[in-house]
Structures are given as C-alpha cells and as structure tokens.
Amino acid sequence: QRQMCIRDRLNFFESAIRSLLKESVHRGKVDIFITYEDFSESQVSLKYNETLAAEYLEKFKMMEEKFSLENDIRVSTLSRYPEVLTMEEKMDDEEELWKGLKKALDGAIAQFVQTRTVEGENLKKDLIAKLDGMLELVGQIEERAPKIIAEYREKLEGKVKELLEDTQIDEGRIASEIVIFADKICTDEEVVRLRSHVEHMKATLRSDDSGIGRKLDFIAQEMNREANTILSKANDLETSNIGIELKTEIEKVREQIQNIE
C-alpha cells in the first residue's frame, strides 16, 4: 500500500479540479487534500540504464590502464552505482484515474455544499439578530441626542449665572451657543444612513439571491464608516460608549460575512 499526494501523481488534474470546484463555490478559499492509495503490486518496475553502465565500465578501464590498478568490478558492484538500476513507477490510465477522482470530488463537494447550506441558515439567523441589536443601539443614540443638548444648555446657563452673578443673562447669546453646539454634535444624517444600511443588509440576507457575500461586505464597510463619524462627533460619554459597542458589533458582522458566498 502506497500513499501519494496530489502534488506528486495527481498534479496534472489541478486545473480540472479547480474548474469542478468553481461550479459550486464562487467566493472564499478552499483547501483540497487528496490521498491516492494504490493497492496493486505491479505499479513499480526496475529500469536498467545500459548506456550508463557501459560508460562506467569504460571509465573503470581507463583508470585500470592509467594507474595500473586491478579492475575488480563485479555486476553486484556496478548495479549499485547511481542511476544504473532505478525503480520506475508505471503511470495509471489518466482517463480511468480522473473518473475515480471526479466521483470522489463530486461526493465531497456535494457534502460540503449541504453542510454549508445548513451552516449558512444558522449564520443568517445570527447576523439578523446582531443587526436587530444594532438598531437598538442606533435608537439609543437618537434618544440620547436631545438630552445632550438639554444638559449642555443647563451647564452653560449655570456657568454664565456664576460669572455674571446679578447681571441679566443674554438669552439670545445662550440660544446662539446652543445652536452652534447642537450643529457640531448632530449625527442625524449618519444615524439615518446607518439605519438604512442595517435594514438593507437584513433584506439582502433574507433574499434568495446568490453571490451576496461581496455586497454584504460593501454594506458593512458603509456601516462602519457611519459609526466612525458618529463616534468622532460624540461629545458625551454615554454616546461614545454606545458608538464603541456599535463598532464592535459591526466588526463581528464583517468577520462573519467573510463566510458568506
């Protein structure tokens, strides 16, 4: 019994194997390991290189005459010189070999696809649950936004009263400062786009379209872009924490998407 890797005897089937695999797998990396087991006893033959043996004998004769040495070469000695006798492996019929190999590959690929389909359904459910969790975080950011402005107004008025004491507060100036602050931290557009991306990804996952992996990857990148902008504008610890949690969940989704074709 001998075992041979595809790199040895079966490497000339590599192109055919790739073509066969691409019919069922369109994205990602797949490693295929093939072991060929030959149980026959007539696949190896002994090859005798007569020309090389003659050359050895000719050189020995020259050495005998040149150095006045006894030429004691024997058949058993000559046979041990490099390449005089070699083991040669007989090649199998390529068509028959491919027939057996293709049958094994078809079975392995079918089983792979079936397993991937089951895992894909579980992955889809997990991703949709994560996306729903993101929508909750987005809702928390929306809910927090007006509170941040109200808290800022309260702090600003408190500082102004402390500085001016009995002097009347200029309500117009306070309102102007509030508007500038609100515009600076406003994430309404980012939140709307992020919510849209999340819903788009959920709809894509629920669709029957094939080859959605790259599309999902692109949507995830856009989601991450909006989350980064929200985090950069956050002037509030609670919002920052929500933004960090949001980015963490997006990264988890991006990693899982790599397993989707």
N, C-alpha and C positions, 0 to 999 in steps of 0.2 A: 504494500500500500504506500503510495507516494502522494504528497500534497503539494500543489503548485499555486502560487499567487497569480492573479490576473496579469501582473506586470511581466511575468515570465512567458507562459504559454498562451495566454488569452489576450494579450495586449492589442492584438490586431483587431479585436472586436470592440475596442473602446468607442469608436465613432458610432457604431451601430447601437451600442448600449446607451450612449448619450441621446441619440435620436429617439429610442424607445422610451426613455425616461421623460423626455420633454413632452411627450404626448399626454402625460398625466401630471407633471409637475412643471410649473411655469415660473416660480419665484423661490428664492432661497438656495441654500446649499444642501446637497445630499451626498453622503459618502456611501459608496457601494463596496462591499468586501466580498470577493468571490473565491471560494476554495474549490479546486478541481482535484477529485480523488480518482486515481486510476488503479483499478484492481487487477488489470491484466498482467500477464508475466512476459509478454513478448513485445513490449514497447521500447526496449533498450537493446541495441546491437553493438558488437565490438567492431571498430573500424581500424584497419591496418593501413598505415601510410608507407607503402613500399618504396616510394621515391625518397622519402626522408630517411628510411633505414639504409638505403644504398648510399646516401650522402654521408651518413655516419660512418659506414664501413670504409668508404673512400678516404675520409679524413683519418681514420684509425690506421689505414695502410700507409698514408703519408707520414704519420707520426712514427710508425714502426721503422720506416726506412730512414727518416731524418735523425732519429735519436737512437737507432739500433736497439729498439726495445722488442720484447716478445709480444706478439699480437695474440693475447689470450681471450679475446672477445668470444662470448657464447650467446646463443639465442636468448637464453633467460636474462642475460645482462642487457643485450640490445633492446629487448622488449620494454625494459624499464626506463629507457631514455625518453625525454619529453616528446609527446605527440606521435610516437611510433605506433602505440596502441592507445586508442581513446574510446570512451563509451559515448555512443551516439543515440540520441532519443528519436524514435520514429514519430513523425507528425501524424496526428489524427486527421481524419477527413473533416475539412473545415465546415462543410455543409451539415454534416451529422453533429458536429460539436456545437454549432450555433443552434441547431434545432433543440438540443437538450438545454443549452444555456438560456435560450429565449423562453422556454417553458418555465424554467425556474424563475427567471426575471419577471415574467408576466404574473406568476403567482405571488411573488414578493411585492411587486408594485401594487397589485390589487389589494393585498392585505394592508399595505402602507396607506393607500387611499382610504380604505374603510376605517382604519384606526384614526387617520387624520380627520375624517368627517365627524366622528364621534367627539374627538377632542376639540374640533372646531366649534361644535354646538355648545360645549361647556365653556369654551373660551369666549364665545359671543355673549353668553349669559353673564359671565363675569365682567366683561367690558361694559355692557349696558348698565350693570349695577354700579360700576365705577363712574360712568358718565352721569347717572342719576345723582350720585353723591357730589359730583362737581356742580351740578345745577343747584344743589342745596347750598354749596359754598358761595356760588355766584349770588344767590338770593340773600345770603348773609351780608355780602359786600354791599348790595343795593340797600338793604335795611339799615346798614351802619352809616352810610353816606350822610344823610341829613342830620344824624346825631352828632357827627364830627363837626359839622358847621355850627350847630347849636352850641356845642361845648366850646368851640373856638370863640364864638360871639360872647359867651359868658365870661371866658377868661380875659378876652380883650377889654370888655367893659369894666371888669374888676380891676385890671391894671390901670386903665385910664382914670377911674374914680380915685384910685390910690394916689396917682400922680397929681391930679388936678384938685383933689380934696373938695372944697366948696364951689369950685368953678363949674359952671354948667357944661355938660358933655355935648359935643357936637354930634348929633345923631347922624347927620349926613356923612360925616367923615367915618364914623363907625360902619355905616352901611357900605360905604365905598371899600373899606378894608375887607369886609366880609365877602363882597363880590369878587375881589381880587383873589382872596384865599380860596373861595369856592371854585373859581375857574382853574386855579392851579392844581387842585386835587381832584377835579372832576374826572371820573372814569366811566361816565355814562356810555360813551361810544364804544369803549373797549368791552364793557360788560355786555352790551347788545351783540357785538360781533362774537364774543366768546360763547354766549348762549346759543347763537346761531350755529357756530361751528360744532358745538356739542350735539345739538339736535340733528345737524347734518350727518355727523358720524353715526349716531344712533340709527337714522334712516338707512344709511349705507350698509350698516351691519345687518339690518333686517331685510334688506333686498336680496333677491336671488341672483344678482349679478356675479359673474366670475371675475377673477383677477382684480379684486378690490384692494389688495394689500398696499399698493403704491398710492392709491387715492387716500386711503386711511392715514398713511404715513404723512402725506402732504397736509391733511386736515389737522393732524396732531401738531405739526410744526406751526401752523397758524394759531392754534390754541395756545401753544407755548409763547408765541410772540405777544399775544394779548395779555397773557398772565404776567409776563415780564414788565409790560408797560404799566399795568395796574399796580404791581409791586413797587415800581420806581416812583409812582405818583403818591403812594401811600404815605400819609403824614400822621399815621395813627397806628399804635402798636397792635391793636386788635385786628385791623385791616391787614397789616403786614403779616401777622400770623396766619390769617386766612389765605393770603396770597401765597405764602410759602407752602401751606398744605395743598393748595390748588396746583402749584407747580410740581409737587411731589407726586400727586395723583396723575397728572398729565405724563410725567416721565414713566410711571408704571405702565400706563396705557401704550406709550410709544414702544416700550420694550416688548409688550405682548403682541403688538401689531406686527412685529417682525416675523411672527409665526403664522401670519395670515397670508395666503397666496393671492 
